[in-house]
């Protein structure tokens, strides 16, 4: 019993402190690989010593101090020139400085999301060094082999080292462009978990929790950035429906059919308050507008009671700040409720999104509602083949079979 409790304690500290510890060691060593190795060694030492010695009063500080000592030892073992000996001495003398929570972590997040790195590498690296997920967990989440994922992370670290990507929060004039990349990575992490979470391994669904956690860190550190607040609001409002979006066997339950009493009122209240807060600043962005759309759904007692015309107007604004066919597809769904399925079908048919499972699913629904059952069944079959999760495939196949039978 005591051993299990000790293991849980170390695991909890790992979740809370891993990203911060790596960030601090990255600042002091300038080497992301060395920083990670030293922090991992420190946690291994904690797993051995804390059960006997007790958990220290400040476990995060213990981990950072121990990791710094391991880094000094590594420098001294590998020193081939006086410069490395000097670096080891400097590191040993560098006492931990008091930072406002997360400054180091935010700087590291910007390093992981540098535009010099490909987007898959940014996502993997952020989950590894900020989220503290293992290589195996990330590989399972993105359905790639562990060796492939490890190589992706290794190359990203080498790129950071070789390109001498600076470890810092970008200057004010750089922030809008660089912040957009960080927000996009967090959003992509969440969407990967959300779209693939139905009936899939827990590792993939766990991506949603990691994305929310990273978004909270970002808002705490950049509280006056409305798009950061908007992204957190969007993720919270999406998460509020988690318990209602699947039925037995993980089969998808679409929004209109969900039992809204199973929606999380606490998350809805927090997300809605954040939407009001960021929209009041008058600097509209794509995440704020998406969050506002989700807040409209959350405020309605049913799909029929939803203010669909207002949602169409919000999509019009979203199309101005983030134009694209997927936005237009989602707008068409709202148009179907506000103006009828025929009007929406005319919009959908011109989007050129063949091969995207949501496009085929939306088109199938609209065809069915306009009386074109055979065409709708074929579209459902196409959507099912393209769907990323077992839960969505089951739902789409059932709809298609029902229409084909009729």
C-alpha positions as CSV (number, residue, x, y, z in Angstrom):
1,X,0.0,0.0,0.0
2,X,2.8,2.4,1.0
3,X,4.7,1.6,-2.2
4,X,1.7,2.3,-4.3
5,X,1.2,5.6,-2.6
6,X,4.8,6.6,-3.1
7,X,4.6,5.7,-6.8
8,X,1.4,7.9,-7.1
9,X,3.2,10.8,-5.4
10,X,6.2,10.6,-7.8
11,X,3.8,10.3,-10.7
12,X,1.8,13.4,-9.6
13,X,5.0,15.5,-9.1
14,X,6.2,14.3,-12.5
15,X,3.0,15.5,-14.2
16,X,3.2,18.9,-12.4
17,X,6.9,19.6,-12.5
18,X,8.4,17.7,-15.5
19,X,7.9,20.5,-18.0
20,X,9.0,23.2,-15.6
21,X,12.1,21.3,-14.6
22,X,13.2,20.7,-18.2
23,X,12.5,24.4,-19.0
24,X,14.8,25.5,-16.1
25,X,17.6,23.0,-17.1
26,X,17.3,24.1,-20.8
27,X,17.8,27.7,-19.7
28,X,20.9,26.9,-17.6
29,X,22.4,24.3,-20.0
30,X,21.3,25.5,-23.4
31,X,21.0,21.8,-24.4
32,X,17.5,20.4,-24.6
33,X,18.6,16.7,-24.8
34,X,20.9,17.2,-21.8
35,X,18.1,18.9,-19.9
36,X,15.7,16.1,-20.5
37,X,18.2,13.4,-19.6
38,X,19.1,15.2,-16.3
39,X,15.5,15.6,-15.3
40,X,14.6,12.0,-16.0
41,X,17.6,10.9,-13.9
42,X,16.3,13.2,-11.1
43,X,12.9,11.6,-11.2
44,X,14.5,8.1,-11.2
45,X,16.4,9.2,-8.1
46,X,13.2,10.4,-6.5
47,X,11.5,7.1,-7.1
48,X,14.3,5.4,-5.1
49,X,14.9,7.9,-2.3
50,X,11.5,9.4,-1.5
51,X,10.0,6.2,-0.2
52,X,12.8,5.9,2.4
53,X,13.5,9.6,3.1
54,X,10.0,11.1,2.6
55,X,8.8,13.5,0.0
56,X,10.6,16.8,0.4
57,X,8.7,20.0,1.3
58,X,9.3,21.5,-2.1
59,X,9.5,18.5,-4.5
60,X,9.8,20.6,-7.6
61,X,12.9,22.4,-6.3
62,X,14.4,19.0,-5.2
63,X,14.0,17.7,-8.8
64,X,15.5,20.8,-10.3
65,X,18.5,20.8,-7.9
66,X,19.1,17.1,-8.4
67,X,18.8,17.4,-12.2
68,X,21.3,20.3,-12.2
69,X,23.8,18.2,-10.3
70,X,23.3,15.4,-12.8
71,X,23.9,17.9,-15.6
72,X,27.1,19.1,-14.0
73,X,28.3,15.5,-13.7
74,X,27.5,14.9,-17.4
75,X,29.4,18.0,-18.4
76,X,32.5,17.0,-16.3
77,X,32.4,13.4,-17.7
78,X,32.2,14.5,-21.3
79,X,34.5,17.5,-21.0
80,X,37.2,17.3,-23.6
81,X,38.2,21.0,-23.5
82,X,38.5,23.6,-20.8
83,X,35.4,25.3,-22.2
84,X,33.3,22.4,-21.1
85,X,34.9,22.4,-17.6
86,X,34.1,26.1,-17.4
87,X,30.5,25.4,-18.4
88,X,30.2,22.8,-15.7
89,X,31.6,25.2,-13.2
90,X,29.2,27.9,-14.3
91,X,26.3,25.5,-14.1
92,X,27.3,24.3,-10.6
93,X,27.4,27.9,-9.4
94,X,24.1,28.8,-11.0
95,X,21.7,28.7,-8.1
96,X,18.0,28.3,-8.9
97,X,16.5,31.7,-9.4
98,X,12.9,32.5,-8.5
99,X,10.8,32.8,-11.6
100,X,7.2,33.7,-11.9
101,X,5.3,30.5,-12.5
102,X,5.9,29.2,-16.0
103,X,8.2,31.8,-17.5
104,X,10.7,29.1,-18.3
105,X,8.0,26.7,-19.5
106,X,6.5,29.3,-21.8
107,X,9.9,30.0,-23.3
108,X,10.4,26.3,-23.9
109,X,7.0,26.1,-25.5
110,X,8.0,28.7,-28.0
111,X,11.2,26.8,-28.7
112,X,9.2,23.6,-29.4
113,X,6.8,25.5,-31.7
114,X,9.5,27.4,-33.6
115,X,8.5,27.8,-37.3
116,X,11.8,26.2,-38.3
117,X,10.4,22.8,-37.2
118,X,7.8,20.9,-39.1
119,X,4.3,20.8,-37.5
120,X,4.4,17.1,-36.6
121,X,7.8,17.7,-34.9
122,X,6.4,20.7,-33.0
123,X,3.5,18.7,-31.7
124,X,5.6,15.7,-30.6
125,X,8.2,17.8,-29.0
126,X,5.7,19.9,-27.1
127,X,4.0,16.8,-25.7
128,X,7.3,15.3,-24.8
129,X,9.1,18.1,-23.0
130,X,6.2,20.3,-21.8
131,X,3.5,17.6,-21.3
132,X,5.9,15.0,-20.0
133,X,4.3,12.2,-22.1
134,X,6.6,9.3,-22.9
135,X,7.7,8.5,-26.4
136,X,5.6,5.4,-26.3
137,X,2.5,7.3,-25.2
138,X,2.8,9.9,-28.0
139,X,3.5,7.2,-30.6
140,X,0.3,5.4,-29.5
141,X,-1.7,8.6,-29.7
142,X,-0.6,9.4,-33.2
143,X,-0.6,5.8,-34.4
144,X,3.0,5.7,-35.5
145,X,5.8,3.4,-34.3
146,X,7.8,4.3,-31.3
147,X,10.9,4.3,-33.4
148,X,9.4,6.7,-35.9
149,X,8.3,9.1,-33.1
150,X,11.7,8.9,-31.3
151,X,13.4,9.8,-34.6
152,X,11.1,12.7,-35.1
153,X,11.8,14.1,-31.6
154,X,15.5,13.5,-32.0
155,X,15.7,15.4,-35.3
156,X,13.7,18.2,-33.8
157,X,16.1,18.5,-30.9
158,X,19.1,18.4,-33.3
159,X,17.4,21.2,-35.4
160,X,17.1,23.4,-32.3
161,X,20.7,22.8,-31.4
162,X,22.2,23.2,-34.8
163,X,20.1,26.2,-35.8
164,X,20.8,27.7,-32.4
165,X,17.1,28.5,-31.9
166,X,17.1,30.9,-29.0
167,X,15.6,29.9,-25.7
168,X,13.4,33.0,-25.0
169,X,9.9,34.4,-25.2
170,X,9.7,36.2,-28.5
171,X,10.0,40.0,-28.6
172,X,6.8,42.0,-28.7
173,X,7.0,42.6,-32.4
174,X,7.5,38.8,-33.0
175,X,4.8,37.6,-30.6
176,X,1.7,37.7,-32.9
177,X,3.4,35.5,-35.5
178,X,5.0,33.2,-33.1
179,X,2.0,33.0,-30.7
180,X,-0.1,31.8,-33.7
181,X,2.2,28.8,-34.1
182,X,1.9,27.9,-30.4
183,X,-1.9,28.1,-30.4
184,X,-2.1,26.0,-33.6
185,X,0.0,23.3,-32.0
186,X,-2.2,23.1,-28.9
187,X,-5.3,23.2,-31.1
188,X,-4.0,20.4,-33.2
189,X,-3.1,18.3,-30.2
190,X,-6.7,18.7,-28.9
191,X,-8.3,17.9,-32.2
192,X,-6.2,14.8,-32.6
193,X,-7.5,13.5,-29.3
194,X,-11.1,14.7,-29.9
195,X,-11.6,13.3,-33.4
196,X,-10.0,10.0,-32.6
197,X,-11.1,9.5,-29.1
198,X,-14.3,7.5,-29.8
199,X,-13.6,3.8,-29.3
200,X,-9.8,4.4,-29.5
201,X,-7.0,3.7,-27.0
202,X,-6.9,6.0,-23.9
203,X,-3.6,7.5,-25.1
204,X,-5.4,9.3,-27.9
205,X,-8.3,10.6,-25.7
206,X,-5.6,11.8,-23.2
207,X,-4.4,14.2,-25.8
208,X,-7.4,16.4,-25.0
209,X,-6.4,16.7,-21.3
210,X,-2.8,17.6,-22.3
211,X,-4.1,20.3,-24.7
212,X,-6.3,21.8,-22.0
213,X,-3.4,21.8,-19.6
214,X,-1.1,23.5,-22.1
215,X,-3.8,26.1,-22.9
216,X,-4.2,26.9,-19.2
217,X,-0.4,27.4,-18.8
218,X,-0.4,29.8,-21.8
219,X,-3.3,31.8,-20.4
220,X,-1.7,32.1,-17.0
221,X,1.4,33.5,-18.6
222,X,-0.2,35.6,-21.3
223,X,-3.5,36.7,-19.6
224,X,-4.0,39.7,-21.9
225,X,-3.8,37.8,-25.2
226,X,-7.5,37.3,-26.3
227,X,-6.7,34.4,-28.7
228,X,-5.0,32.4,-26.0
229,X,-8.1,33.0,-23.8
230,X,-10.3,32.1,-26.7
231,X,-8.5,28.9,-27.3
232,X,-8.8,27.8,-23.7
233,X,-12.5,28.7,-23.8
234,X,-13.0,26.7,-27.0
235,X,-11.3,23.6,-25.5
236,X,-13.3,23.8,-22.2
237,X,-16.6,24.1,-24.0
238,X,-15.7,21.2,-26.2
239,X,-14.6,19.1,-23.2
240,X,-17.9,19.9,-21.5
241,X,-19.7,17.5,-23.9
242,X,-17.3,14.6,-23.5
243,X,-19.6,12.4,-21.4
244,X,-22.5,12.8,-23.8
245,X,-20.8,12.4,-27.2
246,X,-20.6,8.6,-27.2
247,X,-23.0,5.8,-26.4
248,X,-22.5,2.1,-25.7
249,X,-19.4,0.7,-27.4
250,X,-18.1,4.2,-28.0
251,X,-20.5,4.9,-30.8
252,X,-20.8,8.6,-31.7
253,X,-23.8,10.5,-30.5
254,X,-24.1,13.7,-32.6
255,X,-24.7,17.1,-31.0
256,X,-28.4,17.3,-31.8
257,X,-29.0,13.9,-30.1
258,X,-26.9,14.3,-27.0
259,X,-28.4,14.3,-23.5
260,X,-27.5,17.8,-22.4
261,X,-28.0,16.9,-18.8
262,X,-24.7,15.0,-19.1
263,X,-22.8,18.1,-20.2
264,X,-20.4,19.5,-17.6
265,X,-21.9,22.7,-16.2
266,X,-18.7,23.7,-14.4
267,X,-16.7,23.6,-17.7
268,X,-19.5,25.4,-19.5
269,X,-19.6,28.2,-16.9
270,X,-15.8,28.7,-17.0
271,X,-15.7,28.5,-20.8
272,X,-18.6,30.9,-21.3
273,X,-17.1,33.5,-18.9
274,X,-13.8,33.3,-20.8
275,X,-15.7,33.9,-24.1
276,X,-17.3,37.1,-22.6
277,X,-13.9,38.2,-21.3
278,X,-12.0,37.9,-24.5
279,X,-14.7,39.2,-26.9
280,X,-15.0,42.3,-24.7
281,X,-11.4,43.2,-25.8
282,X,-12.6,43.8,-29.3
283,X,-9.7,42.0,-31.0
284,X,-11.6,39.1,-32.7
285,X,-9.7,36.0,-33.8
286,X,-10.5,32.5,-35.0
287,X,-10.4,30.8,-31.6
288,X,-12.5,33.4,-29.9
289,X,-15.2,33.1,-32.6
290,X,-15.2,29.3,-32.5
291,X,-15.5,29.5,-28.7
292,X,-18.4,31.9,-29.1
293,X,-20.2,29.4,-31.4
294,X,-19.7,26.6,-28.8
295,X,-21.0,28.9,-26.1
296,X,-24.2,29.4,-28.2
297,X,-24.7,25.6,-28.3
298,X,-24.0,25.3,-24.6
299,X,-26.6,28.0,-23.7
300,X,-29.4,26.3,-25.6
301,X,-31.7,23.8,-23.9
302,X,-32.0,21.7,-27.1
303,X,-30.9,21.8,-30.8
304,X,-34.3,23.2,-31.7
305,X,-33.9,26.0,-29.2
306,X,-30.5,27.0,-30.5
307,X,-30.1,30.5,-32.0
308,X,-29.0,29.2,-35.4
309,X,-29.2,32.5,-37.1
310,X,-26.7,34.0,-34.6
311,X,-24.4,31.0,-35.2
312,X,-24.6,31.7,-38.9
313,X,-23.5,35.3,-38.2
314,X,-20.6,34.1,-36.1
315,X,-19.5,31.8,-38.9
316,X,-19.7,34.8,-41.2
317,X,-17.2,36.6,-39.0
318,X,-15.1,33.5,-38.7
319,X,-14.9,33.2,-42.4
320,X,-13.5,36.8,-42.6
321,X,-10.7,36.1,-40.1
322,X,-10.0,32.5,-41.0
323,X,-11.4,31.8,-44.5
324,X,-11.4,28.2,-45.7
325,X,-13.7,25.4,-47.0
326,X,-14.0,23.7,-43.6
327,X,-15.4,26.9,-42.0
328,X,-17.9,27.1,-44.9
329,X,-18.8,23.5,-44.3
330,X,-19.6,24.1,-40.6
331,X,-21.4,27.3,-41.6
332,X,-23.6,25.2,-44.0
333,X,-24.6,23.0,-41.1
334,X,-25.9,26.1,-39.3
335,X,-27.6,27.3,-42.5
336,X,-29.4,24.0,-42.7
337,X,-31.0,24.6,-39.3
338,X,-31.7,28.3,-40.0
339,X,-32.9,28.2,-43.6
340,X,-33.4,24.5,-44.5
341,X,-31.4,21.6,-45.8
342,X,-31.8,22.6,-49.5
343,X,-30.1,25.9,-49.0
344,X,-27.3,24.3,-47.1
345,X,-26.8,21.5,-49.8
346,X,-26.3,24.1,-52.4
347,X,-23.5,25.6,-50.3
348,X,-21.9,22.2,-49.5
349,X,-21.8,21.0,-53.1
350,X,-19.4,23.8,-54.2
351,X,-16.8,23.3,-51.4
352,X,-14.5,20.7,-53.1
353,X,-13.9,18.7,-49.9
354,X,-14.2,15.2,-51.3
355,X,-12.1,12.8,-49.2
356,X,-12.9,14.6,-45.9
357,X,-15.1,12.3,-43.9
358,X,-17.1,15.2,-42.2
359,X,-17.9,16.6,-45.7
360,X,-19.4,13.3,-46.8
361,X,-21.3,12.9,-43.5
362,X,-22.8,16.4,-43.7
363,X,-23.7,15.9,-47.3
364,X,-25.3,12.6,-46.5
365,X,-27.5,14.2,-43.8
366,X,-28.6,17.0,-46.1
367,X,-29.4,14.5,-48.9
368,X,-31.4,12.4,-46.5
369,X,-33.3,15.4,-45.3
370,X,-34.2,16.4,-48.9
371,X,-35.5,13.0,-49.7
372,X,-32.6,11.6,-51.7
373,X,-32.1,8.4,-49.6
374,X,-30.1,6.4,-52.1
375,X,-27.5,9.1,-52.6
376,X,-27.4,9.7,-48.8
377,X,-26.7,6.1,-48.1
378,X,-23.8,6.2,-50.6
379,X,-22.4,9.3,-48.9
380,X,-22.7,7.7,-45.5
381,X,-20.7,4.7,-46.7
382,X,-18.0,7.0,-48.1
383,X,-17.9,8.9,-44.8
384,X,-17.6,5.7,-42.8
385,X,-14.6,4.5,-44.8
386,X,-12.8,7.7,-44.2
387,X,-13.7,8.2,-40.5
388,X,-10.7,8.2,-38.1
389,X,-12.4,6.5,-35.2
390,X,-14.3,3.3,-34.6
391,X,-17.1,5.2,-32.9
392,X,-17.7,7.5,-35.8
393,X,-17.5,4.6,-38.3
394,X,-20.2,2.6,-36.4
395,X,-22.5,5.6,-36.3
396,X,-22.1,6.4,-40.0
397,X,-22.5,2.8,-41.1
398,X,-25.7,2.4,-39.1
399,X,-27.1,5.6,-40.7
400,X,-26.2,4.3,-44.1
401,X,-27.6,0.8,-43.6
402,X,-30.8,2.3,-42.3
403,X,-31.3,4.4,-45.4
404,X,-30.2,1.6,-47.7
405,X,-32.8,-0.7,-46.1
406,X,-35.5,1.8,-46.4
